[in-house]
Amino acid sequence: MLPPQSDCRDICKVLVCLTHSRLLPKGLQLHAYVIKLGFEALPLVCHHLINFYSKTNLPHSSHKLFDSFPHKSATTWSSVISAFAQNDLPHLALRFFRRMLRHGLLPDDHTLPTATKSCAALSSLPTANSLHALALKSANHFDVFVGSSLVDMYAKCGEINNARKVFDEMPHKNVVSWSGLIYGYSQLGLDEEALNLFKCALQQDYDIRVNDFTLSSVLRVCSASTLFELGKQVHGLCFKTSFDSSCFVASSLISLYSKCGVVEGGYKVFEEVKVRNLGMWNAMLIACAQHAHTGKTFELFEEMGSVGVKPNFITFLCLLYACSHAGLVERGKHYFGLMKEHGIEPGSQHYATMVDLLGRAGKLDEAFRVIEGMPMEPTESVWGALLTGCRLHGNTEWASFVADRIFEMGAVSSGINVLLSNAYAAAGRWEEAARARKMLRDQGIKKETGLSWVEEGNRVHTFAAGDRSHGKTKEIYEKLEELGEKIAKAGYVADTSFVLKEVDGDEKSQTIRYHSERLAIAFGLITFPQERPIRVMKNLRVCGDCHTAIKFISKCTGRVIIVRDNNRFHRFEEGKCTCGDYW
């Protein structure tokens, strides 16, 4: 306890120390001592007390102290607004910001960024425009911190053009302004713009110091676009700047390696970070699940519990996904039941994954009972999971029933019609298949074109089925013919039931032979050395015949071929696939 002769400055110094250490009991004792001395009405002491309660997660105590203070200065207003913003109460932060303006006080270069942060959290565009106008009126927009906060605010409100305009008008930029705009582009899927801006930041702004937020945003772009070579360069920059040990960055690195088909790299990143947060555990769990490392997924979950990390709803999505793609029905039911023991109510995504698990296992009646028992209205994705099961097991009656439920919801999706059409086609019901495709055309909806792509250096080579636009078309098709002969001798016979159009046998064989993934693999075979795995990305599900053909290709060529479709990763080696032919 401080001696009686302590003055205001000494008390403030102690309050700062207690705030940094988050020592609530000692802080409460000091507050009582401040009241006894009559120092509570001093503006500087009041400011530090409000900040103390804010940092110890007691924003309403900050609020109470603020209301009791008779002479509120701009600093006092700023303190209470920050208290609400720092404790995820953006509505209250903006409410008090407006009250401050009504009292005739203009925001400074600290209060305005706090208000823009709260606005970004609410994605309120009208408020964003008002705050920008206020910055222009007060000339604060020339301040690098205010300008950066405006960029971040507009980016998080989805107004990327306004964010870019503010960014371009800033006389000076810092890491926050660069990061905010890069993040905005990445969140809107404007990957090329995000990468170009990142390169510009490194090349033109020699004073910029990237942070974990910048690096994580760029890694997200590399993951989404499966730009592995560029991602490795960014990883090098993470290592150079020591951000590779940040959980935020490490999670993005795990996702990068996983989505680019190099899950071993994700394991390495995971093992090198000794203090892991929940985000890292979840990133590693989904990587294992997507790469059919099912046993490892369950091991990590157990390890996670043993070190005291509590699972969240994403954790259980990872576990259910792993069970679904391994056909582990009983284990999936166990994890679904375990959620409530952890105080987590299953959401629609969990129900969709459970329906997918049961549907893939052919338990369509049970999957339907799960839907009937949902405490909320089933979403399109829940019904879509059941429709997938119907297609896989050739149950066209169920497929038609489920599709009707989806159409009743007013859903307009090419995926649903394609699933229904494929279910009919697989059963040889060509008229119904044609009718489902016609429904798409009548609604003006285009079916997503199947594409496969391979990265070579900093170039991405993209192929569609029957594509002859590539510069190496002649070599690619010659390689395909050579492969066709080799795998036929090894026992491969084309399964033309996967051709979902009513054409004659010869045309079916020709159609299936030139699917996009086969073109991409042929390109990889003529381009990459024997020891390098061929990594192919595909936007749609790989068909059953191509899956069989690729197993034969891996055996005949002695190559490792990794294919990522829209469901999972398939690693083909020595004639086998890690999915165990269950996908």
N, C-alpha and C positions, 0 to 999 in steps of 0.2 A: 504494500500500500504506500502511496506517495506521502511524504511529509506535508504538514499543513502549509509550509511556505511555498509549495509548488505553484508556479504560475500557469497561465493559459498555454504558453508555448510548450512547457514540459508535458502537460496533459495531452496536447495534440501529438507530440512525439511518441508517447506511450500508446495512444490510440492507433497510430499508424502501425506500430509493431504488432499490436494485438490483432489488427485487421489482416496484416500479412500472414500471421500465424493461425488465423481463424479461431482464436481462443475466446469462445463465447462466455464461459463463466467469469473469467477475469475481466472481460469487457463489461459485463453487467455490473460487477463490483465497482469498476471505474466510473461507470455512468452514475451509479448511486452516489459516489464520492463527488462527482461533478455537480450533482443537484445540491448536495450538502454545502458545497462552496459557493453556489449561486452562479456557476460558470455556464450553465446550460443555455442561457440566453445570448451568449457570445456567438456571433456568426461563424467564426472559424471552428469553434468547438462543435457547434451544431452540425456544420458540414462534415466533420470527421466522424461524428456519431452516426449520421445518416449513412455514410459510406461504410462504416463498420457493420451496421445491421444489414445493409445490402449484401456485403461480402459473406456474411454468415447466414445467408438465405432467409432473412427475416425482413422482407420488403415492407410488410405491413407495419412493423415497428418503425421503419424509416418514415412511412406515411404518417403514423401517429405523432412522431417527433416533429415532423414538418408542420403539421396542422397546429401544434402547440407553440410554434415559434412565431413571435409577434412581428418581427421585422424581416421579411423574406427578401433576400438579395438575389441577383441573377445566379450567383454561385449556389445558393440554397435550392433554388428551383432546379438548377442543373443536376444537383446531387440526387434529388428525389426522382427525377426523370430517369437518371442513370440506374437508380435502384430498381425501378420497375423493369427497365430494358434488360438489365443483367440477370433478372430472375424470370425471364420468359413471360413477362406480362406486358406485351406490346400495346394492348388496348389502353391500359392505364397510363403507360408512358406517353402515348399520344394525347390522351385526355388532359394530362397535366401540362403537356407542352402547349396545348391550345389555351389552357387557363393562364399560363405564363404570358402568352401573347396578349390576352385580354387585359392583363395587368399593365400593359404598355412596355414590357421588356422584350427586347429583340434577342434572338439566340446568338451565341458566340460560336467559334469554330470547334467547340467541344459539344455543345448542346445539339446543334444541327445534325452532326453525324449520328448522334444517339437517336434522334427522331427518325432519320432516314433508315437506320437499322431496324427500328420498330416497324416502320412502313414496309420494308422489304419482307419482314416476317409475316405480315398480313397480306402481302401482294396487292396492296390497295393503290391502284393507278391514280384515282382522283387526288388522294393524299400526296402521292408522289409528285404530281404536277404542281400542287400547292407548295410543297417544300422546295421544289426547284425554283419556283417563282420567288419565294422568300429569300433564297440564296442569291438570286440575281439582284433583288432589291437591296440587299444588305452588302453586296459586293463580296460576300464570303465565298462565292464560287471560284474565286481565284486562289483560295487556300487549297493546298494539295490534299489535305485530309477531308475537307468538305467535298471537293471535286471527286475524290475517290469514292466517298460514301454515296454520292449521287449516281456514279457509274454502277456501283454494286446494287443500289436500290432499283434502278431501272432494269438491270439485268435480271434480278430476281422477280421483278414484276412481269417479265417476259417482253419488255419493251426494248429490244436489243438495239434498234435504230437510234432511239433516244440516248441509250447508254453510250453508243459509239459517238454520237454527236457531242455529248459532254466530254468524253474522253479526248476527242480530237481538238476540242477547244481549250483543254487544260494546258497552261504554259509549262507546268512541271508535273511529272508523273512519278508515282512510287509503286512499290510492289503490290499495294492494295488495289490501285487503279488498274494495273495490268491484269492482276489475278481476277478481279471482279468481272472484267470484260471477257477474259478467256473462259471463266466459269459459265457466264451467260451464253456464250456461243456453244459450249459443250452441252449444256442442259437442253438447248433447243435443237440439238442434233446437227448443228452447223459445224461439223468436224473440221472441214478444210479451213474455214475462217479461224477457228480456234488454234489450229496448228500454225497457220501463217502468222497469227498475232504472237504466238509463243516464240517463233523463230525471230520475228521482228524485235521482240523484247530483248532477246539475247544478243542480237546483232547490233542494234542501234542504241540501246540504252545501257551504256557501260556501267552506270551506277546502280542499276537494278540488282536486287538480291532476291532470288526466287525464294518462296516459302513453301511450307508443306501443302498449303491450299492450292497454289499455282501448280505444283508438281502433280498433285492428286487429280486436278482437273484435266491436265494434259494426258496423264496416264489413262484416265477414263475414256478420252477420245481415242487413244491408241487401242484400248480394249474393244471399244464399240466398233472400230473399223478394222480390227485385227491387224494393226500395223506393228508387227513384231519387231522388225529391225529398228524402227524409230523408237519403239517402246524400250528396247535394250539401251539405246543411246540416252533416253531420259532416265533409265535406271542408273546409268553411269553418272549422270548429273546428280541424282539423289545421293549416291555414294560419296561423290566429291563434296557435296554441301552438308553431309552428315544427316540428311533427312530420311535416309533409308531406315533409320531406327525409329522413326515416328510411326505410331500405330496407324494413323490416318493414311500415310503414304504406303506403308507396308501392306495395308488392306488392298489398296489400288494396285500394287505390284502383284500381289497374289492373283487378283482378278485378271490382270494383264496376261500373266503366264498361263493361267487356266484357259482363258478365252482364245488364246493363240495356240492351244494344244500342247503346251509345255508344262504340264502340271508339276513335273520334277522341280522346275524353277520356283514354283509357288511354295513347294515344301521347303526349299532352301531358305527362301525369304522368311517363312514362318519360323523355322528353327533358329534363325539368327537373331530374331527379336525376342528377348528374354521376358520382358514385361508386356503382356498382350491384353488388349481390351476386347470387349465382346464383339466389336466389328471385325477384328482380325480372326477370331475363332469362327465366326459365321462365314467369312470369306473363304477360309480353308475348308469348312464343311461343305459348302456348295461346290467348290472346286473338286473335292473328292467324289461327291455325288454325281456330278456331271461327267466325270471320267471313269465311272463304274468302279471306283475304289470303295466299294460299299462297306467292307469290313473296317477300313481305315476311318470312314465317316463315323461309325459307331464307336470305335476306339477313342477318337478325338472328343466325342460327346462325353464319354465317361471321364476322360482326362480333364476336360473342362470343368466338370462338376467337382472333381477331386481337388482342384486348385481354387475352388470357391467362386468361380464365375457362373452367375445365374443365367440360364437361357432366356431368350425372348421369343416373340412370335416368329421371327425370321429363322431362328435356330430350328424350330419344329417344322417349318416349311422345308428346310434342307433335309431333315431326317425323313420326312414323309416322301419327299422327292426321291431320295435314295431307295426307299422301300418300293415305291411305285415302279421304278425302272429296273428293279431286281426281282420283282414279283414276290416280295416278302409281305404277304397279306397280314399274317398274324402279328408280325413285328410292327407293321404300320399301324395296326389297331392299338397295339400297346403304346406307341408314342402319342397317338391321338388322344388316348385316355390319360396319358401322363401330363398333358397340357394343363388340365384343371388342377392337378396336384401342385403345379407351379404357379397357380393363380392366373393362368392365361386362358381366356375364352377363345375358342377357335373362330376364325373369321372366314369369309367366303373363299379366300385363297386356300385355306386349310381343307375346307370341304371339297373344293374343286380337286385338290390333290388326292384326297381320300377316294373320291369318285373315280379319278383316273386310275388309282391303284387297283380298285375293285374291277373297273371296266376292262383294264388290260388283262386281268386274270380271268376274264370271262364271267365274272360274277355280276351280271347286269341287273338281276333282280335286287341283289343286296345293295348295289350302287344306287338304284332308284329309291330304295328305302332310306338310304342316307340323305338323299335330296329331300324326301318327304319329311324327314325329321329335323331339317334345318330350322334354327330359330329366326332366320331372316329369309327374305325372298331369294331364291336361287338366281345367280347372275348368268349372263351368257356363257362365261367361262366354265361354270359348273355344268351346264347342259352340254357345252362343247366337249367337256371331258368324257361325258357319257356317250356322246355321239362318236368320239374316237374309238371307244370300246366296241361300239356297235359295228363300226367299219372293220376293225381288226378281226372281229369274230364273225363277220358276214351276216349279221342279223339286220336285214333290211327293214323288217317290220318295226323293230324298236327304233331304228335310225329315222324312219319316217315320222314316228310318234314324237321323238325328241326334237327333230327339226321343226315340227309344227309348234312345239312349246316355245322354241326360240323365236320363230316368226311372230307368234302371238305377242311377244315382248316388244315388237316393233324393231328388232335388231336387223340391221342391213349390213351383212358381212360376206365378203367373198369366201372367207375360210369355211363358213358353215355350209354354203352351197357346194363348195368343192368337196368337203367331207361327205356330204349326202350323195353327190354325183359319183364319187369314187366308191362308196359303199354299194350303190346300184351296179356300177360297171364291174366291180369285182365279182358280183353275183351273176353277171351276164344279163342283167336287166337293162338293156341298152336304151329302151324308150324312156324309162324313168330317169336314167342318167342324162339323156339329152334334154329332158324337160327341166331338170335342175340347172343345167348349164344355160338353158334359154332364159330361165328366171334371172340369172345374173345379167345377161345381155339386155333384157327388158328393163331392168333397174339401172342400167348404165354403169354397172360395176365391172371393173376389169379384174380378171384373175391375176394374181401375182405371178410374174414370170420367174421360173426356176433358174437361179444363177449359181455358179460355183466360181471361186476365185482362189488364186495362188499368189503369194507375195514372193517377189524376186528382188532382193536388194531393197531399193526404195520405190519399186514399181509393183503395181497390183495388176495381174492378168485375169480378166473376167471372161467367163464362157457361158453361153446359153446352149440348150440342146440343139444339136445339128449345126452349131456355129461354125462359119467358115470365114470369119472376119479377121482372125488373128494372123499376124505376120508369118507365123510358122505353121500355118494350116496344113501344108503338104506333109511336113515331118510328123505332125500330130496324128493325122489320119493314117499315115504309114505305120506309125507305132501302134495305133489301135488295131489295125489289121493283123500286125505281127502278134499282138497280145491275144487277139481273138483265136488265132490258130493254136497258140501255146496253151491257153486255158481249156480249149475244147479237147485237146489231147489229154489234158490232166483230169478230164471228167466233167467239165462245166457244160450244162445244157441251159439255154436261155428259158426263163419262165415268163412267157408272154402274157400271163394273166395280169401282170402289172402294167400292161398297155391299156389305158382306160378309154380307148376309142374303138369303135367297131370297124376294124380294117382286117384285110386278109393276113394270113400267117407270115408271109415273106415281109410284108410291110411292117408288121409288128416287130419282127426280129431286127429290121433296119432301124426302127424308131428307138428301140430300147438300147441298141448298141452305141448310140451317140448321145446319151444323156450327158448333161453338163459336167457332172463329177468325173465321168470317164475321160472327157476331153482334158479336164484340169489335171488328172493323174497322168495322162499321156504326156502332157506338157512338162510335168514335174520329172518324169522319167528321162526325157531327152535333155533336161536342163540341169538337174542337180546331181552331184556325185553320189556314188553308191552308198556311202556311209551316212548321208544326210536324210532324215525322215522327210517324206513328202506330206505337207500339211495343206489340206483343202478345206475351205469354208463353203458352206452351202446354206441358202436362205430357206429351203424347204426340207421336208423329211426325205431322207435317202430311200429309194424304193427297194423292195425286197430283192429284185433281180440284181440290181447294182451292188447291193450288199454282198450277195453271193459271189458275183464276179470279182469284186475287190478282194475278197478272201483268196480266191484263186490267183489273182494277180500278185498279191503279196507273197504267196507260196512260190510261184513260178519265177519271180524276179529277185526274191530274197530281200525285198525292200520293206521298210516300216512305212505304212501309210496311215495318216491320221486324218479323219474326216469329221468335221463338226457340222451337224445338220441343225435344224431348228429345235431339236429335242435334247441332244446330248452329244458326247464325243464317242467316236468309234476308233479304236486303235487296232489296225490290222497288222498281224505279224505271223509269218509262217503258216498262213492259211486259217488263222483264227482271229476272232474279234473279241475285244474285252467286254462287249455288251452281252455275250453269250447268246446272240441271236434273239434277244428279248428287248425290244425297243418300241 
